[in-house]
């Protein structure tokens, strides 16, 4: 029997000041994510929404940081939930803003370390998310997960990282909004960072195929973190950080189909969906369709849907 897909809602809305991502888990459920996966022959268990850990005092030296205690509480809860879930099946974390990945990825990485296997991460995002609580100018902690997960300093308020992910094990696809400090950090470290210029020149399959080959050669586990703003806002408007020039419908589905073909993906984040900004659910439906492609739906199986009706 295929490995069960485990749906875990992560209604995190503390990573930035624009509200609405807490409605994301409900939107995915309404958009039919369970039925879409069941149609592919995958058993599905909806484990409900994770609740944050109890709040405790948390401070840092940067006065603009927003909702630090709340984000720490979510990180603690989601790390434990992710570690438990990945031992039982294929966890899909329904977000929620990208601060949720502070917990989900740290949890699955701890599981990989316990198995003695390396953890890799594919970061599908317009942004690098390489700030720390000390360096962020916006104070938005949804821009910090990669720095935390790779063991960078400045996260004293957060749970100690059980298994830092080597920077060379992180691949970015779709970058197009990277500030100067993050650009310097990326240039000075062995991240595999593919911006939209590189994708325009080579196509999206070339860098992804090379990264997947590295994961396979290392016998690694692969976590995919899919941010709505990886996609072009013309097809996915329901995000508070729209950046023009993102992945097209076919590019995004090709990525998911290649990931499925690789057989390497072991966990998935769906993040930054803000249903308040959506147009009749089109972004939620697209994210569900992409998840189905990752789990085995082919271009010939995709249902016809009109957003003009």
C-alpha positions as CSV (number, residue, x, y, z in Angstrom):
1,X,0.0,0.0,0.0
2,X,1.3,3.5,-0.8
3,X,2.6,5.6,2.1
4,X,-0.2,7.6,3.7
5,X,-0.3,11.3,3.1
6,X,-0.7,13.1,6.5
7,X,-2.3,16.6,6.4
8,X,-1.3,18.9,9.2
9,X,-2.7,22.4,9.4
10,X,-0.2,25.0,10.4
11,X,-2.2,28.2,10.8
12,X,0.8,30.4,11.5
13,X,0.2,34.1,11.1
14,X,2.9,35.5,13.3
15,X,5.7,35.7,10.7
16,X,4.6,39.0,9.3
17,X,2.1,41.9,10.0
18,X,-0.3,41.3,7.1
19,X,-3.0,39.0,8.5
20,X,-4.8,36.2,6.7
21,X,-2.5,33.2,6.4
22,X,-4.1,31.5,9.4
23,X,-7.0,30.8,7.0
24,X,-4.8,28.8,4.7
25,X,-5.3,25.3,6.1
26,X,-9.1,25.7,5.8
27,X,-8.7,26.9,2.2
28,X,-6.7,23.9,1.2
29,X,-9.3,21.6,2.7
30,X,-12.1,23.4,1.0
31,X,-10.2,23.3,-2.3
32,X,-10.3,19.5,-2.0
33,X,-6.7,18.5,-1.2
34,X,-7.7,15.2,0.5
35,X,-10.0,14.2,-2.4
36,X,-7.3,15.1,-5.0
37,X,-4.7,12.8,-3.3
38,X,-7.2,10.0,-2.7
39,X,-8.0,10.1,-6.4
40,X,-4.4,9.1,-7.0
41,X,-4.7,6.0,-4.8
42,X,-3.0,7.6,-1.8
43,X,-4.4,7.0,1.7
44,X,-5.0,10.3,3.4
45,X,-5.3,11.1,7.1
46,X,-6.1,14.6,8.1
47,X,-4.5,15.1,11.5
48,X,-6.2,18.5,12.1
49,X,-4.4,21.7,12.9
50,X,-1.3,21.9,15.1
51,X,-1.6,24.2,18.1
52,X,1.3,26.4,19.2
53,X,3.2,25.6,22.4
54,X,2.5,27.7,25.5
55,X,3.9,31.2,25.2
56,X,7.0,32.0,27.1
57,X,9.1,35.1,27.3
58,X,11.4,35.6,24.3
59,X,13.4,38.7,23.4
60,X,16.2,39.7,21.0
61,X,18.2,42.8,20.5
62,X,16.4,44.0,17.4
63,X,13.4,46.2,18.4
64,X,11.5,45.8,15.1
65,X,11.1,42.0,15.4
66,X,7.4,41.1,15.3
67,X,5.7,38.4,17.4
68,X,8.8,36.7,18.5
69,X,7.2,34.7,21.4
70,X,4.4,33.5,19.2
71,X,6.8,32.4,16.4
72,X,9.0,30.5,18.9
73,X,5.9,28.8,20.3
74,X,4.9,27.7,16.7
75,X,8.4,26.5,16.1
76,X,8.4,24.3,19.1
77,X,5.0,22.7,18.3
78,X,5.6,22.2,14.6
79,X,9.1,20.7,15.1
80,X,7.6,18.0,17.4
81,X,4.6,17.4,15.1
82,X,6.8,17.1,12.0
83,X,9.2,14.7,13.7
84,X,6.2,12.5,14.8
85,X,4.4,12.7,11.4
86,X,7.3,11.8,9.1
87,X,7.8,8.6,11.0
88,X,4.3,7.6,10.0
89,X,3.9,8.7,6.4
90,X,4.3,11.6,4.0
91,X,3.5,14.9,5.9
92,X,2.0,17.8,4.1
93,X,2.0,21.0,6.2
94,X,-0.8,23.3,5.2
95,X,0.2,26.9,6.0
96,X,0.3,29.4,7.3
97,X,3.1,31.8,6.6
98,X,6.7,30.7,5.9
99,X,7.7,31.0,9.5
100,X,6.1,27.6,9.9
101,X,9.2,26.1,8.2
102,X,11.3,27.0,11.2
103,X,9.5,24.1,12.9
104,X,8.6,21.7,10.1
105,X,12.0,21.5,8.5
106,X,13.8,21.3,11.8
107,X,11.5,18.4,12.8
108,X,12.0,16.4,9.6
109,X,15.8,17.0,9.7
110,X,15.9,15.6,13.2
111,X,14.2,12.5,11.8
112,X,16.7,12.2,9.0
113,X,19.6,12.5,11.5
114,X,18.1,9.7,13.6
115,X,18.1,7.5,10.5
116,X,21.7,8.5,9.7
117,X,20.6,10.0,6.3
118,X,21.3,13.6,5.1
119,X,18.4,16.1,4.8
120,X,18.1,18.2,1.7
121,X,15.7,21.1,1.1
122,X,14.2,22.5,-2.1
123,X,13.1,26.1,-1.4
124,X,10.6,27.2,-4.1
125,X,10.4,30.9,-3.3
126,X,10.9,34.4,-4.7
127,X,12.8,35.3,-1.5
128,X,15.9,33.8,0.1
129,X,14.6,33.9,3.7
130,X,18.2,34.3,4.9
131,X,17.8,37.0,7.6
132,X,18.1,36.4,11.3
133,X,16.1,38.1,14.1
134,X,19.2,40.3,14.5
135,X,19.5,41.4,10.9
136,X,15.9,41.7,9.6
137,X,15.0,45.3,8.9
138,X,11.3,44.5,8.5
139,X,11.0,42.4,11.7
140,X,9.1,39.7,9.8
141,X,10.3,36.3,10.9
142,X,8.9,34.6,7.8
143,X,12.1,35.8,6.2
144,X,14.4,33.9,8.5
145,X,13.8,30.1,8.2
146,X,16.8,29.2,6.0
147,X,19.2,31.0,8.2
148,X,17.8,29.2,11.3
149,X,17.7,25.8,9.6
150,X,21.4,26.0,8.4
151,X,22.6,26.9,11.9
152,X,23.4,30.6,11.6
153,X,23.8,32.6,14.8
154,X,21.1,35.0,16.1
155,X,18.4,32.6,17.0
156,X,19.0,32.4,20.8
157,X,15.3,32.7,21.6
158,X,14.5,29.6,19.4
159,X,14.8,26.0,20.3
160,X,18.3,24.6,19.8
161,X,18.5,23.1,16.3
162,X,18.8,19.3,16.6
163,X,20.3,18.8,13.2
164,X,21.5,21.8,11.2
165,X,21.2,21.4,7.4
166,X,24.4,21.9,5.5
167,X,24.1,25.0,3.2
168,X,25.2,22.9,0.2
169,X,22.0,20.8,0.8
170,X,19.7,23.7,0.2
171,X,18.6,24.5,-3.4
172,X,16.6,27.6,-4.2
173,X,14.5,27.8,-7.4
174,X,12.8,31.0,-8.5
175,X,14.6,33.7,-6.6
176,X,13.8,37.2,-7.8
177,X,13.5,39.4,-4.6
178,X,16.8,39.2,-2.6
179,X,18.1,42.2,-0.7
180,X,21.8,43.1,-0.6
181,X,22.6,41.5,2.7
182,X,21.0,38.2,1.6
183,X,22.8,38.4,-1.7
184,X,26.1,38.6,0.1
185,X,25.2,35.7,2.3
186,X,24.3,33.5,-0.6
187,X,27.4,34.4,-2.5
188,X,29.6,33.6,0.4
189,X,28.1,30.1,1.1
190,X,27.7,27.0,-1.0
191,X,23.9,27.3,-1.5
192,X,22.6,26.1,-4.8
193,X,20.7,29.4,-5.7
194,X,18.9,29.6,-9.0
195,X,17.2,32.9,-9.7
196,X,14.7,33.5,-12.5
197,X,17.4,34.8,-14.8
198,X,19.1,31.4,-14.7
199,X,15.8,29.7,-15.2
200,X,15.1,31.9,-18.2
201,X,18.4,31.0,-19.7
202,X,18.5,27.3,-19.1
203,X,15.0,26.3,-18.3
204,X,13.8,25.1,-14.9
205,X,14.5,21.4,-15.5
206,X,18.3,21.7,-15.8
207,X,19.2,23.0,-12.3
208,X,16.5,20.8,-10.7
209,X,17.7,17.7,-12.4
210,X,21.3,18.4,-11.2
211,X,20.1,19.0,-7.6
212,X,18.0,15.8,-7.6
213,X,21.0,13.8,-8.8
214,X,23.0,15.1,-5.8
215,X,20.2,14.1,-3.4
216,X,20.0,10.6,-4.9
217,X,23.7,10.2,-4.8
218,X,23.8,11.0,-1.1
219,X,20.8,8.8,-0.3
220,X,19.2,11.9,1.1
221,X,15.7,12.8,2.3
222,X,14.2,15.7,0.5
223,X,11.8,18.3,2.0
224,X,10.1,20.7,-0.4
225,X,8.9,24.1,0.8
226,X,6.6,25.6,-1.7
227,X,5.8,29.3,-1.3
228,X,2.8,30.8,-3.2
229,X,5.1,33.6,-4.4
230,X,7.3,31.1,-6.3
231,X,4.5,31.4,-8.8
232,X,3.8,34.4,-11.0
233,X,1.1,36.5,-9.3
234,X,-0.9,36.5,-12.6
235,X,-1.8,32.8,-11.8
236,X,-1.4,32.9,-8.0
237,X,-2.6,36.3,-6.5
238,X,-3.3,35.1,-3.0
239,X,0.0,36.1,-1.3
240,X,1.0,39.2,0.6
241,X,4.4,39.4,-1.0
242,X,3.7,39.4,-4.8
243,X,6.7,39.6,-7.0
244,X,6.2,39.7,-10.8
245,X,8.1,37.3,-13.0
246,X,7.5,34.1,-11.1
247,X,7.2,30.5,-12.4
248,X,4.5,29.9,-15.0
249,X,1.8,27.2,-14.7
250,X,3.7,24.8,-16.8
251,X,7.1,25.5,-15.1
252,X,5.6,24.8,-11.7
253,X,3.9,21.6,-12.8
254,X,7.1,20.4,-14.5
255,X,8.9,20.9,-11.2
256,X,6.3,18.8,-9.3
257,X,6.2,16.1,-12.0
258,X,10.1,15.8,-11.9
259,X,10.0,15.6,-8.1
260,X,7.5,12.8,-8.3
261,X,9.5,11.0,-10.9
262,X,12.6,11.2,-8.6
263,X,10.9,9.4,-5.8
264,X,13.0,11.5,-3.4
265,X,10.5,13.8,-1.7
266,X,9.6,12.8,1.9
267,X,7.7,15.9,3.2
268,X,6.1,19.1,1.9
269,X,5.3,22.7,3.1
270,X,2.5,24.7,1.4
271,X,3.1,28.2,2.6
272,X,2.0,31.9,2.4
273,X,-1.5,31.3,1.0
274,X,-3.7,34.2,2.1
275,X,-7.3,33.4,1.1
276,X,-8.3,36.9,1.9
277,X,-6.4,38.0,-1.2
278,X,-7.5,35.2,-3.5
279,X,-9.8,35.3,-6.5
280,X,-12.6,32.7,-6.0
281,X,-10.1,30.2,-4.6
282,X,-8.0,30.0,-7.7
283,X,-4.6,30.1,-5.8
284,X,-5.7,27.5,-3.4
285,X,-6.9,25.3,-6.2
286,X,-3.6,25.7,-8.1
287,X,-1.6,24.8,-5.0
288,X,-3.8,21.7,-4.6
289,X,-3.2,20.8,-8.3
290,X,0.6,21.2,-7.8
291,X,0.5,18.9,-4.8
292,X,-1.4,16.3,-6.8
293,X,1.4,16.6,-9.5
294,X,4.0,16.0,-6.8
295,X,2.1,12.9,-5.7
296,X,1.7,11.4,-9.2
297,X,-0.9,13.2,-11.3
298,X,0.2,13.6,-14.9
299,X,-0.6,16.2,-17.4
300,X,-3.1,13.8,-19.0
301,X,-4.9,13.3,-15.8
302,X,-5.4,16.9,-14.9
303,X,-9.1,18.0,-14.8
304,X,-10.2,20.9,-16.9
305,X,-11.1,23.9,-14.9
306,X,-12.3,27.3,-16.0
307,X,-11.8,30.4,-13.8
308,X,-13.8,32.6,-16.2
309,X,-17.2,31.0,-15.5
